[in-house]
Amino acid sequence: MKILLIPRPGFGHVFTSRTLLLLIFCLWAPIQVVGQAKNATVSTPTPIGRTGNATVSSSRPRVVNIGALFTYNSAIGRSAKPAILAAVDDVNKDSSILKGTKLNVIFHDTNCSAFMGTVESLQLIEKDVVAAIGPQSSGISHVISHVVNELQVPLISFGSTDPTLSALQYPYFVRTTQSDYFQMYAIADLVEHYGWREVIAIFVDDDNGRNGISVLGDALAKKRAKISYKAAFTPKASNAEINDLLVGVNLMESRVYVVHVNPDTGLTIFSVAKSLGMMGSSYVWIATDWLPTFLDSFQAPDPDTMNLLQGVVALRHHTPDSDLKKQFTSRWEKLQNDSSASFNSYALYAYDSIWLAARALDVFLNEGGNLSFSIDPKLRDTNRSALNLASLHIFNGGPQYLRTILGMNFTGLSGRIQFDYDKNLVNPAYDVLNIGGTGSRRVGYWTNHSGLSIVAPEIVYTKPPNTSASNQQLYSIIWPGETINTPRGWVFPNNGKPLRIAVPNRVSYKAFVVKDKDPPGVKGFCIDVFEAAIKLLPYPVPRTYVLFGDGKRNPEFNEIVYQVAENKYDAAVGDITITTNRTKIVDFTQPYTESGLVVVAPVKVEKSYPWAFLKPFTLSMWFVTAGFFLFVGAVVWILEHRMNHEFRGSPRKQLITIFWFSFSTMFFSHRENTVSTLGRFVLIIWLFVVLIINSSYTASLTSILTVQQLTSRIEGIDSLISSNDPIGIQEGSFAWKYVVNELNIAESRLVKLKNQEAYGEALRLGPKAGGVAAIVDELPYIELFMSSTNCQYRTVGQEFTKNGWGFAFQRDSPLAVDLSTAILQLSENGDLQKLRNKWLPTQECSMQINDEDANRLSLTSFWGLFLISGIACFIALTIFFCRICCQFQKFVPDGDREDDIEEIEPVNASSRRTIRSTSFKDFKNFVDKKEAEIKQKLKKKHSDTKQQASPSSDVQPNTVH
C-alpha cells in the first residue's frame, strides 16, 4: 500500500523548522555531555528560581540572567557587543531600576551559521534566561521562535528584519528594529516617485531575502509597478556565480535593481557589477539598509570601496539626533573592545533592547511577578533517548513578562520604543542616502505617515498624514554615471531580443498596412507612423514585424490584442481601434488618428418640386408665424382704432384693414400710418422680427434651390436599428460585437464584407437583391471607400462613437509612454498630416447627405423673437386698457351715470336690462368712441361741474313744472 503525504499549504516552513530542531536536539545531547565533562571542575552558580526538579519562586532575586545571541565577527555583531555591554553596565549603575537585582548577560556566538546559531541558542536557553537578546539572523529567529514559544521566553531581536516574524505564529518574538515591511514600501514609493514601472530584485535566497522581496512585490503592485525578475543566489555564492547572475540580469529590459542582501557579503554584487560595466549611466541601484550598515562599520571609508558605489541610493534606519544619542556616540571609542568596531544603527537597537528588557523586568517584579522555572512535562519523558531535553525549562512568568514588554513606552537611543498591534515599533522612518565621492549624503526621509519628504520624521509625525503624489519630495540625486537626470529605468540592450511586433495581414484597405517584399516586410500608413515615432526616441529599438493572419481574410483584431496581452507578441502595430475592453488587457499609445463608427448608405439626387418654397420652414413655424401676423395686426388695430381714422369704418372695412395691415408688414409695404405711441412701439418690434424671419427664409430657400440635394431612406443609426434591413460590417472589425452588444442588433441582420469591392456591390444590390441597406464601419475606411467610388455613397447621420487608432503594448510597458510623446511631436510638427496625405488621398466631396429636417428652420430657432413681440403686445394692451378704464371712470361718475349714458346713446325706457349688461355695453360704446370726442366731452363736463360748484347770487335756478 502506498501512502501519499501532502503537506498543508503554508505548513512547509514550520515542518522544515521542526525537522531542523529535531536534528539539532540529536546532536545537542552529546555536545552537552562533553561540555559537562569539560566544565566538571568549574563552579557554576545555581540557576535562579530552580533547585533540582522543584520550582522555587523569588520575587527579588539577586541576579537575573539575560542571553545575547549574535555573530561576533560581523558588521552588526561588532557594533552590537560593545553596545550591549554598555547597556548592562548602565542598567546596573542606575539605582532607579531593578533595585537590589543585578542584570547578567550571557553571550553566545552564532558564527554566521544557521546550524551553529541554533545549537548556541539552545545552550543559551537552558541557562534559565528570562529573555534572549538577538539573534541578528532572521533564519535563526524563525527556528528559535518555536523553542521560545514552548518555553515562554521572550526573544528580543535587534537585527532580524524579516516581515513574517511579526506573524501570530511567533508570539514570543519581539523586534526592536524596523521590519523590512516598511523598508520595502519605502522602495516602492521611490520607484513610483521617479516613474519606473519594473525593477529587478537581487537578493540572498534565505528567509530574510525571500520574504522581504515578497513584500516588495506586493508594495509595487499597489503602485502599478512590478518585479520583472527575481535574481536570487545562495548565501555562500562565489564570485563566478554572481557574475553569471548579473550577466543574465544585464540582458533584461529593466535597469532598476533592488539589492537586498546581508552586510558582510553584499559588496561582492557591486564589485562584479563594476567589472561588467553595470555602474554607468542608465542604471539605477537601490540598496536596502545593509549597505549603510556595512559602510558605517568602518571608521574611515575605503576609497576603492566607495568607487564601486558611486550613484547608489540606499536606505538607512532613521534615528533622531537626540542628546542621549550624542552622549552615547561620544562614549563609543571607550566602549568598543575591538579597534575595528564602528558605530551603526544596530548598536542603538542593541542598547535599547537591553534597556527594554530591564525596564520591563523592573515593572514585572514591581507588579509581583515571580522569576520561576519549571520542567516541561512534554520534555520529561524522552522514551529513554540520549537527548538532554529535561535541561530546558519553562519560564512560568513568561506570558506576563511578554505583556509587560509589549506595553512599554519610553524614549531610547534609537527613538521612541513603543509597539503597535503587530508588535512593530511605532513611527517607522528611514533616511534616503545617495552615495557619492568619499561618503554619502542624505537626500530625504521616508515615513509611512507621509511617504518621501525632505522634512525630518520627528516633524512629519506631528502633522496630519499626507501621502499624495504632490507631497512626495527628495533633493536631487547624482545617479551612476555622475548625472542628475533621472534614468529612464529600462533600455533595449544591444544583445537583447528584438521586439516581436504583430501586424494584421489585411486583404482590404491595404493603404493602412500591407505585406511588402522589401525590409522591414510591411508597409502602409500605420507602419510609417510607427517608424517615424521610433526615430524620435532617444534610444534604439530593435524590432521585427510578424504578420498576423492567413492573408485570405482580415484577421480578428481582438485576437491580435489578446495575443499581445498573453506575451506572445511584445506589441501590435496597425489600424487597431482603442476600445474600453482592449485597454483592460493592454496599454495603448496616444491615438495617431481619429476613428469613429459611421453609417454609409446609397443616396440619390432629390428633384425639385412646385412646393419647394414651403421647405425653408417647418409646419409649426408656418402656423406660428401666420398666427403672429394676425395677432400683431389685431393689437395695432385696437391701439389705433380710437385715434386713427384709417382704422375706423364699417366692421367689414375694419376686418379687411386688420388682415391687410398684418400681412403687408411682411414686405414693409403697409399704407396705414400709426399715430399712437403704443402702436408704434408694437410695430417697430414686430418689424424687427419680420426682418429676421424674411432674411432667414430667403437664405434657406436660396440654399434649397441652388445646392444639390441628396436623400437616402436611411437617415442614421437610429433608423437603421428600427428597420429590419441587412447591415454590412467589415470582416475582423470590432464593429460586429459593438452593434450586437451595444445596439442590440440581431446577428442575423449582419453581413461580413471582405473588401472595398464587396462594399460597393452590396450597396448597389440593396437589401431586396441580396445586398445591404447600409454599412457600419470606421470613418477612415469610409473616407477611403467613398473616395474610390467617386462619392457615389454618403455617410448618413452623425458619427455615433468616438474612438482612435493606437499601437498596443503589454501592460505597464514604458515604450507605450515614450511613443505617445513621439506621436504628439509628429502631430505638432505636421509630419503626421504629411504621412496621411501620402497614403490616404481623399477626393473632395461632401461627406454627409443633406438632412431635410436639419436644414429646415424650426420654431426652436425663433421662439425668442416671438416671445419678445408677444411681451411687447401684452404691455401695450395693458397700458391701453388701464388708460381707457381711468377715462371711463371720470366720464361716468356714480351720480350722473344715467344722464351721461343717455348723452352718449339714447336708451329705450321700455327696455329692461340688468345693471351689469348696461355697464358692459356702455363701456363697449365708450371704447368705440373717438379719442378726441371723449376728451371734448370730458372737458365740457369738467367746466359744468366747476360752474355748479360756484353759485351766483344773481341767477336763480330754473324750475321745471
SULWO-V322731 format. One record per backbone hydrogen bond with DSSP energy under -0.5 kcal/mol. NH is the residue of the N-H (numbers start at 1). CO is the residue of the C=O. E is the energy in kcal/mol with one decimal. If there is no record, write none. Layout:
nh: {NH NH}
co: {CO CO}
e: {E E}
This chain:
nh: {4 5 6 7 11 15 16 17 18 19 20 21 22 23 24 25 26 27 28 29 30 31 32 33 34 35 36 37 38 39 40 42 44 50 51 54 56 56 64 66 67 68 69 70 72 74 78 79 79 80 81 82 83 84 85 86 87 88 89 90 91 92 93 94 94 95 97 101 102 104 104 106 107 108 110 110 113 117 118 119 120 121 122 123 124 125 126 127 128 130 131 132 133 134 134 135 141 142 143 144 145 146 146 147 148 149 150 151 152 153 154 154 155 156 156 157 157 159 161 165 166 167 170 173 174 174 175 176 177 180 182 183 184 185 186 187 188 189 190 191 192 193 194 195 196 199 200 201 202 202 203 203 204 205 206 210 211 212 213 214 215 216 217 218 219 220 221 222 223 223 224 225 226 228 228 229 231 231 232 233 237 242 243 244 245 246 247 248 249 250 251 251 252 255 256 257 257 258 259 259 260 260 261 265 266 268 269 270 271 272 273 274 275 276 277 278 280 283 284 286 287 288 291 293 294 295 296 297 297 298 306 307 308 308 309 309 310 311 312 313 314 315 316 318 322 326 327 328 329 330 331 331 332 332 334 335 336 341 347 348 349 350 351 352 353 354 355 356 357 358 359 360 361 362 363 364 365 366 367 368 369 371 372 373 374 376 377 379 380 381 382 385 389 391 392 393 394 395 396 396 397 398 401 402 403 404 405 406 407 408 410 412 412 415 417 418 419 420 423 426 430 431 432 433 433 434 435 436 439 441 443 443 444 445 446 447 448 451 453 459 460 461 462 463 466 471 472 473 473 475 479 479 480 482 483 491 493 496 499 501 501 502 502 503 504 505 506 512 513 514 516 521 523 525 526 527 528 529 530 531 532 533 534 535 536 536 537 544 546 548 549 557 557 560 561 562 563 564 565 566 567 568 569 570 571 572 573 576 577 578 579 583 584 584 585 586 587 589 592 593 595 598 599 600 601 602 603 604 606 612 614 615 617 618 622 623 624 625 626 627 628 629 630 631 632 633 634 635 636 637 638 639 640 641 643 644 645 647 648 654 655 656 657 658 659 660 661 662 663 664 665 666 667 668 669 675 680 681 682 683 684 685 686 687 688 689 690 691 692 693 694 695 696 697 698 699 700 701 702 703 704 705 706 707 710 711 715 720 721 722 723 727 728 729 730 731 733 736 738 739 740 741 742 743 745 749 750 751 753 759 760 761 762 763 764 765 766 769 770 771 772 773 774 775 776 777 777 779 781 782 783 784 785 786 787 788 789 790 791 792 794 795 796 800 801 803 803 805 806 808 809 810 811 813 816 817 818 819 820 821 822 823 824 825 826 827 828 829 830 830 831 832 834 835 836 837 838 839 840 845 849 851 852 855 856 857 861 862 863 865 866 867 868 869 870 871 872 873 874 875 876 877 878 879 880 881 882 883 884 885 886 887 888 889 890 891 892 897 900 901 902 903 904 905 909 911 913 918 919 920 921 922 923 924 925 926 927 928 929 929 931 934 935 936 937 938 939 940 941 942 943 944 945 946 947 948 949 950 956 960 961}
co: {2 3 4 5 8 11 12 13 14 15 16 17 18 19 20 21 22 23 24 25 26 27 28 29 30 31 32 33 34 35 37 39 42 47 54 51 49 54 102 104 131 106 133 108 70 72 74 75 76 76 77 78 79 80 81 82 83 84 85 86 87 88 89 90 91 93 94 98 62 64 102 66 105 68 70 108 110 113 114 115 116 117 118 119 120 121 122 124 125 65 65 154 67 132 156 69 137 138 139 140 141 142 143 143 144 145 146 147 148 148 130 152 172 132 154 155 174 135 159 162 163 164 167 170 155 172 423 157 157 161 179 179 180 181 182 183 184 185 186 187 188 189 190 192 191 226 256 229 200 258 201 231 260 233 204 206 207 208 209 210 211 212 213 214 215 216 217 218 219 220 221 220 197 199 226 199 201 229 230 203 234 238 239 240 241 242 243 244 245 246 247 248 249 489 489 255 284 200 257 286 202 258 259 262 262 265 266 266 267 268 269 270 271 272 274 273 277 280 255 257 313 259 288 289 290 291 292 293 294 295 302 303 304 305 305 306 307 435 309 285 433 287 431 429 320 322 323 324 325 326 327 328 328 329 331 331 332 338 344 344 345 346 347 348 349 350 351 352 353 354 355 356 357 358 359 360 361 362 363 365 364 58 370 49 394 392 375 376 376 377 380 382 387 388 389 391 374 151 372 394 372 395 397 398 399 400 401 402 403 405 417 410 415 412 410 416 406 424 420 418 446 316 444 314 431 441 312 439 436 434 432 441 432 453 430 451 428 447 445 456 456 457 459 460 449 468 469 452 471 443 477 483 311 479 479 253 491 493 542 499 544 500 571 546 573 548 504 509 509 523 521 518 514 511 512 512 524 525 526 527 528 529 530 531 532 533 534 499 501 503 547 555 732 556 557 558 559 560 561 562 564 563 563 500 500 808 502 574 575 804 577 579 580 581 582 582 809 807 805 805 803 777 796 775 794 773 792 711 709 609 611 612 614 857 618 619 620 621 622 623 624 625 626 627 628 629 630 631 632 633 634 635 636 637 640 640 643 644 645 650 651 652 653 654 655 656 657 658 659 660 661 663 664 665 664 673 676 677 678 679 680 681 682 683 684 685 686 687 688 689 690 691 692 693 694 695 696 697 698 699 700 701 702 703 708 604 713 716 717 718 719 749 774 751 776 753 730 733 734 735 736 737 738 738 739 746 747 727 729 755 756 757 758 759 760 761 762 766 767 766 762 726 726 600 728 598 775 596 778 778 779 780 781 782 783 784 785 787 786 789 601 847 599 597 597 595 801 593 576 572 587 570 585 810 813 813 814 815 816 817 818 819 820 821 822 823 824 825 826 827 826 826 830 831 832 833 834 835 836 843 795 849 850 851 852 616 858 859 859 862 862 863 864 865 866 867 868 869 870 871 872 873 874 875 876 877 878 879 880 881 882 883 884 885 886 887 888 894 896 897 898 899 900 901 907 908 911 914 915 916 917 918 919 920 921 922 923 924 925 926 642 930 931 932 933 934 935 936 937 938 939 940 941 942 943 944 945 947 954 958 959}
e: {-0.5 -0.6 -0.6 -0.6 -2.1 -2.4 -2.5 -2.5 -2.4 -2.0 -2.2 -2.2 -2.2 -2.1 -2.4 -2.6 -1.8 -1.4 -2.2 -1.5 -0.5 -1.4 -2.6 -2.1 -2.5 -2.5 -2.3 -2.1 -2.4 -2.0 -1.0 -1.0 -0.5 -1.4 -1.3 -2.0 -1.8 -0.5 -2.6 -3.1 -2.4 -3.0 -3.1 -1.7 -0.6 -1.7 -3.0 -0.6 -0.5 -2.3 -2.2 -0.5 -1.1 -2.6 -2.4 -2.4 -2.3 -2.6 -2.3 -2.4 -2.5 -2.4 -1.5 -1.1 -0.6 -0.7 -1.1 -2.2 -3.0 -3.0 -0.6 -2.4 -0.5 -2.1 -1.5 -0.5 -1.6 -2.5 -1.8 -2.0 -2.9 -2.1 -1.8 -2.1 -2.0 -2.2 -1.5 -1.4 -1.2 -2.3 -0.5 -2.1 -3.7 -0.6 -3.2 -0.7 -1.9 -2.0 -1.4 -3.0 -2.0 -0.6 -1.1 -0.8 -2.7 -1.8 -1.3 -2.3 -1.4 -1.2 -0.7 -0.6 -3.2 -2.9 -0.7 -0.8 -2.9 -0.6 -0.8 -1.6 -1.6 -1.6 -1.7 -1.2 -3.1 -0.6 -0.7 -2.8 -0.5 -2.8 -1.1 -1.0 -2.5 -1.3 -1.9 -1.9 -2.0 -1.9 -1.8 -2.5 -2.3 -2.5 -1.7 -1.2 -2.1 -1.8 -2.9 -2.1 -0.5 -3.2 -0.5 -1.9 -1.3 -3.1 -2.3 -3.0 -2.2 -1.8 -2.3 -2.0 -1.8 -1.9 -2.2 -1.7 -2.6 -2.6 -1.9 -1.3 -0.5 -1.2 -1.3 -2.8 -1.9 -2.4 -0.8 -0.9 -3.5 -0.7 -1.0 -1.6 -1.7 -2.2 -2.4 -2.4 -2.0 -2.5 -2.2 -1.8 -1.9 -2.4 -0.7 -0.7 -1.6 -2.8 -0.5 -0.6 -3.1 -2.5 -0.6 -2.9 -2.9 -0.6 -0.5 -0.8 -1.5 -1.1 -1.3 -0.7 -1.9 -2.4 -2.3 -2.3 -1.5 -1.4 -1.1 -2.9 -0.5 -1.3 -2.7 -3.1 -2.9 -1.9 -1.6 -1.8 -2.1 -2.6 -2.6 -0.6 -0.9 -1.3 -2.6 -2.0 -0.8 -0.9 -0.6 -0.9 -0.5 -2.8 -2.0 -2.6 -2.2 -1.4 -2.1 -2.0 -1.9 -2.0 -2.5 -2.1 -2.5 -1.8 -0.9 -0.6 -0.5 -0.8 -0.9 -1.4 -2.1 -2.0 -1.6 -0.7 -1.8 -2.4 -2.2 -2.6 -1.8 -1.6 -1.7 -2.5 -2.4 -2.5 -3.0 -2.4 -2.1 -2.4 -2.1 -2.7 -2.6 -2.3 -1.8 -1.7 -2.6 -1.4 -1.3 -0.8 -2.0 -0.7 -0.5 -1.6 -0.8 -0.8 -0.9 -1.1 -1.3 -1.0 -1.7 -0.6 -3.5 -2.7 -2.1 -0.9 -0.6 -1.8 -2.7 -2.7 -2.1 -1.9 -2.3 -2.5 -1.0 -1.5 -1.5 -0.6 -3.3 -0.8 -3.5 -0.8 -0.5 -2.4 -1.9 -2.2 -2.3 -3.5 -2.7 -3.3 -0.7 -2.7 -2.8 -2.4 -1.8 -2.1 -2.8 -0.5 -0.9 -3.4 -2.3 -1.5 -0.9 -2.0 -2.3 -1.4 -2.2 -2.6 -1.3 -1.7 -0.8 -1.1 -1.1 -1.1 -0.5 -2.9 -0.8 -3.0 -0.5 -1.3 -1.0 -2.3 -0.7 -1.9 -3.0 -0.8 -3.0 -0.6 -2.8 -2.6 -0.5 -2.7 -1.4 -1.6 -0.7 -2.5 -2.8 -2.5 -2.3 -2.4 -2.0 -0.7 -2.4 -2.1 -2.1 -2.7 -2.4 -2.1 -2.3 -1.8 -0.6 -0.8 -1.5 -2.8 -3.4 -3.2 -0.6 -0.6 -1.5 -1.4 -2.0 -2.2 -2.2 -1.6 -2.1 -1.8 -1.6 -2.2 -1.0 -2.3 -1.4 -2.4 -2.5 -2.0 -0.6 -3.0 -0.8 -1.9 -0.7 -0.6 -1.4 -1.7 -2.7 -1.5 -2.3 -0.8 -2.4 -2.7 -0.6 -2.5 -2.5 -0.5 -0.8 -2.2 -3.9 -1.6 -1.6 -1.5 -0.7 -2.1 -2.1 -2.2 -2.5 -2.4 -2.5 -2.5 -2.3 -2.0 -1.9 -2.5 -3.0 -2.0 -2.5 -2.2 -2.6 -2.2 -2.2 -2.2 -2.0 -1.9 -0.9 -2.5 -0.6 -1.7 -1.5 -2.7 -2.3 -2.0 -2.2 -2.1 -2.0 -2.9 -3.0 -2.2 -2.0 -2.0 -1.0 -0.9 -1.1 -0.7 -2.4 -0.5 -1.9 -2.2 -2.2 -2.3 -2.6 -1.3 -2.1 -2.7 -1.4 -1.8 -2.7 -2.1 -1.8 -2.3 -2.8 -2.2 -2.4 -2.5 -2.5 -2.2 -2.4 -2.5 -2.1 -2.0 -2.2 -2.2 -1.7 -2.3 -0.5 -2.8 -0.7 -1.7 -2.2 -2.1 -1.0 -3.0 -2.6 -2.9 -0.6 -2.2 -1.8 -1.0 -1.8 -2.6 -1.4 -3.0 -2.6 -1.2 -2.3 -1.6 -1.4 -2.6 -2.7 -1.5 -2.2 -2.3 -2.2 -2.1 -2.1 -2.1 -1.8 -0.9 -0.7 -2.9 -1.8 -2.3 -0.8 -2.4 -2.4 -1.8 -0.6 -1.9 -0.5 -2.0 -2.7 -1.7 -2.5 -2.9 -1.8 -1.7 -1.0 -1.0 -2.8 -0.8 -1.9 -2.6 -2.7 -1.7 -0.6 -2.8 -0.5 -2.2 -2.1 -2.0 -3.0 -1.1 -0.5 -1.6 -1.0 -0.7 -1.8 -2.5 -1.6 -1.7 -1.9 -2.6 -2.0 -1.8 -2.2 -2.2 -2.3 -2.2 -0.5 -0.5 -0.9 -1.7 -1.6 -2.1 -1.8 -2.5 -1.7 -2.0 -3.0 -1.0 -1.5 -0.6 -0.7 -1.9 -0.9 -3.8 -1.2 -1.1 -1.5 -0.6 -2.0 -2.0 -2.0 -2.3 -2.6 -2.5 -2.2 -2.2 -2.4 -2.5 -2.3 -2.7 -2.2 -2.3 -2.5 -2.6 -1.9 -2.1 -2.1 -2.4 -1.9 -2.1 -2.6 -2.1 -1.8 -2.5 -1.8 -0.7 -2.4 -2.0 -1.7 -1.6 -1.9 -2.9 -0.6 -1.2 -0.6 -2.0 -2.4 -2.2 -2.1 -2.4 -2.6 -2.6 -2.8 -2.2 -2.5 -1.7 -0.8 -0.7 -3.3 -1.9 -2.2 -2.0 -2.2 -2.3 -1.8 -2.1 -2.6 -1.8 -1.7 -2.2 -2.1 -1.4 -1.7 -2.0 -1.2 -1.0 -0.5 -0.5 -0.6}
